[in-house]
Amino acid sequence: MNQAPTKITFFSWLTPLIVSGKKTITIRDKSESHYVPGTRVDVHTLETDEYVCKIDIEAVNEITFDDIGEEHAAQEFLPLDELKPLIREIYPNDDVFYVISYALVSDENAE
């Protein structure tokens, strides 16, 4: 059985949105879909692997590209007309994705 991932990376320009609690989901392809609800993971920047914060994984749900909508854009804290092209740029050949919902772990209980 695969062990649940303990780390997730984000583009550094997105990390302030995660730390502020404004960004509460990430949309990934199948290769990055193996996060487990109820686990805590470390957030690092993709570019420099710098530690940012901890998040608790709340849910992982399959979705198609066409089903990505305004609610997802709000949770990503990006306009939909920016979110969908960004996803297409990162994953040009995929139509099935995974919405990973998470909550920021506050500093007091980041054990």
Helices and strands as residue ranges (DSSP letters): E 7-10, G 12-14, H 15-19, E 25-28, G 30-32, E 40-45, E 51-64, G 65-67, H 70-76, H 80-90, E 96-104, G 107-109
